[in-house]
Amino acid sequence: MIVRPAQSGDIAAIAAIYAHHVLRSTATFDVDPPDEAHWHERLALLTAKDWPFLVAERGAACVGYAYAAQFRDRPAYVYACENSIYVRPGEEGRGVGTQLLRALVTAAKAAGFRQMIAVIGGAEPASAALHAKLGFVEVGRIRHVGYKFGRLLDTLYMQRSLDQSSRS
Ligand SMILES: CC(C)(COP(=O)(O)OP(=O)(O)OC[C@H]1O[C@@H](n2cnc3c(N)ncnc32)[C@H](O)[C@@H]1OP(=O)(O)O)[C@@H](O)C(=O)NCCC(=O)NCCS
């Protein structure tokens, strides 16, 4: 498996991966999958900003993606990014997320970010475990802030320093 920058040819696979998780999981609070145009715009925006958007590729198939963008739009958040990481259904638990997140941390450091924040919808155990493995620590939880599939959901915040001295 390789991890490389996303290209426009990956958009159909990225949209399909995200659509699966929108429709079947509480990891995202979206309820309607965005169309491919949304993903083309996102890729163009991140590319223009020099922010990382990576895909994991095995054979010719995209088995996951991850990107990092400024945590909030307001200018003083300039050194803080929020990550997003999704693995193709059927590929979870095989190390794809670990490789993607490790590469994303390195790329976000290179892009000049100094903190990375994971906003974990539904406090998903797999996502929390992945981030803990890569050195993120829990920094907050908003209880019952979401409602999806008939359930009230927490959002868990985890954070990792990207200072050059931090391990990756
Ligand atoms: C969360 C996600 C990205 C993890 O990717 P992955 O490829 O499955 O993760 P890995 O196989 O690299 O496993 C990383 C760690 O997570 C933990 N983990 C994986 N699946 C788990 C599960 N179902 N339950 C609990 N922990 C789990 C393991 O501890 C593993 O560490 P180990 O290698 O020491 O055993 C993936 O499961 C996914 O796409 N989930 C749905 C979307 C999502 O939650 N995205 C995150 C949004 S913030």
The ligand as a MOL file (V3000), in Angstrom:
LIG
                    3D

  0  0  0     0  0            999 V3000
M  V30 BEGIN CTAB
M  V30 COUNTS 48 50 0 0 0
M  V30 BEGIN ATOM
M  V30 1 C -11.4080 5.1030 12.3930 0
M  V30 2 C -10.7220 4.5040 11.1550 0
M  V30 3 C -10.2210 5.6460 10.2610 0
M  V30 4 C -9.5410 3.6670 11.6430 0
M  V30 5 O -8.8660 3.1610 10.5110 0
M  V30 6 P -8.3900 1.6150 10.4850 0
M  V30 7 O -7.6810 1.3640 9.2020 0
M  V30 8 O -9.5540 0.7720 10.7830 0
M  V30 9 O -7.3620 1.6320 11.7150 0
M  V30 10 P -6.1120 0.6590 11.9480 0
M  V30 11 O -6.3790 -0.6760 11.3630 0
M  V30 12 O -4.8900 1.3690 11.5000 0
M  V30 13 O -6.1350 0.5270 13.5300 0
M  V30 14 C -5.6260 1.5630 14.3580 0
M  V30 15 C -5.9780 1.2760 15.7990 0
M  V30 16 O -7.3500 1.4850 15.9850 0
M  V30 17 C -7.8820 0.4820 16.8630 0
M  V30 18 N -9.0780 -0.0500 16.2460 0
M  V30 19 C -9.2740 -0.3510 14.9340 0
M  V30 20 N -10.5400 -0.7750 14.7490 0
M  V30 21 C -11.1300 -0.7200 15.9650 0
M  V30 22 C -12.4460 -1.0030 16.4350 0
M  V30 23 N -13.4090 -1.4440 15.5980 0
M  V30 24 N -12.7260 -0.8090 17.7400 0
M  V30 25 C -11.7790 -0.3550 18.5880 0
M  V30 26 N -10.5200 -0.0630 18.2010 0
M  V30 27 C -10.2070 -0.2610 16.9100 0
M  V30 28 C -6.8340 -0.5230 17.1190 0
M  V30 29 O -6.4360 -0.3290 18.4630 0
M  V30 30 C -5.7100 -0.1660 16.1930 0
M  V30 31 O -4.4950 -0.1950 16.8820 0
M  V30 32 P -3.5320 -1.5070 16.7550 0
M  V30 33 O -3.0120 -1.4760 15.3490 0
M  V30 34 O -2.5040 -1.2380 17.7790 0
M  V30 35 O -4.3680 -2.6790 17.0320 0
M  V30 36 C -11.6650 3.5760 10.3390 0
M  V30 37 O -12.1050 2.5300 11.1680 0
M  V30 38 C -12.8610 4.3070 9.7640 0
M  V30 39 O -12.8200 4.7830 8.6400 0
M  V30 40 N -13.9420 4.3850 10.5790 0
M  V30 41 C -15.1620 5.0810 10.1860 0
M  V30 42 C -14.9520 6.5580 9.9850 0
M  V30 43 C -14.3200 7.2540 11.1720 0
M  V30 44 O -14.6110 7.0110 12.3240 0
M  V30 45 N -13.4280 8.2150 10.8310 0
M  V30 46 C -12.7870 9.0820 11.7850 0
M  V30 47 C -13.4810 10.4150 11.7860 0
M  V30 48 S -12.7380 11.4950 13.0220 0
M  V30 END ATOM
M  V30 BEGIN BOND
M  V30 1 1 1 2
M  V30 2 1 2 3
M  V30 3 1 2 4
M  V30 4 1 2 36
M  V30 5 1 4 5
M  V30 6 1 5 6
M  V30 7 2 6 7
M  V30 8 1 6 8
M  V30 9 1 6 9
M  V30 10 1 9 10
M  V30 11 2 10 11
M  V30 12 1 10 12
M  V30 13 1 10 13
M  V30 14 1 13 14
M  V30 15 1 14 15
M  V30 16 1 15 16
M  V30 17 1 15 30
M  V30 18 1 16 17
M  V30 19 1 17 18
M  V30 20 1 17 28
M  V30 21 1 18 19
M  V30 22 1 18 27
M  V30 23 2 19 20
M  V30 24 1 20 21
M  V30 25 1 21 22
M  V30 26 2 21 27
M  V30 27 1 22 23
M  V30 28 2 22 24
M  V30 29 1 24 25
M  V30 30 2 25 26
M  V30 31 1 26 27
M  V30 32 1 28 29
M  V30 33 1 28 30
M  V30 34 1 30 31
M  V30 35 1 31 32
M  V30 36 2 32 33
M  V30 37 1 32 34
M  V30 38 1 32 35
M  V30 39 1 36 37
M  V30 40 1 36 38
M  V30 41 2 38 39
M  V30 42 1 38 40
M  V30 43 1 40 41
M  V30 44 1 41 42
M  V30 45 1 42 43
M  V30 46 2 43 44
M  V30 47 1 43 45
M  V30 48 1 45 46
M  V30 49 1 46 47
M  V30 50 1 47 48
M  V30 END BOND
M  V30 END CTAB
M  END
